[in-house]
Amino acid sequence: MPYYQNPNQQTRELTQLPSDLSKASAELINKVAFERGEIFARKIKTNQIRNVFSEITLIRSKFKQSKSWNEDIEKSLILLKPKLAYAKGRNKDVQSFQELMFAAIDSVVRSNEKNKALSNFFSLVESIVAYHKFHGGKES
């Protein structure tokens, strides 16, 4: 499991996402987003997170139009992975963000309640963006 080292604190284990994101409570989503937003604020520029967020917003629009999970949404979600890998290739500091997004995408795709899992995914990403800003995320 990943660890986070803050020079002012002892090493602490990060809260993990469940293997099925539909099982995540609002409290868990908030906790994960808060922890990761704090870490990402020091490493990742706002525009890097916003680039991914804009792709996710397009997926959310498709989901709202169709009102349920479908193959097109699954394809779009899975194809976020190469974009995240590209971002990591350009900037190694993006690795922890990429790993979290890969885990979140996988936990939606393998969920038995895909609509709820996808809704939780959107909430997670929005919360990460908010906490990134809250913790003073770097501008471009």
Buried (B, 14 or more C-beta within 10 A) or exposed (E): EEEBEEEEEEEEEBBEBBEBBBBBEEEBBBBBBBBBBBBBBEBBBBEBBBEBBEBBEEBBEEBEEEEEBEEEBBEBBEEBBEBBEEBBEEBEBBBBBBEBBBBBBBBBBEBEBBBBBBBBBBBBBBBBBEBBEBBEBBEE
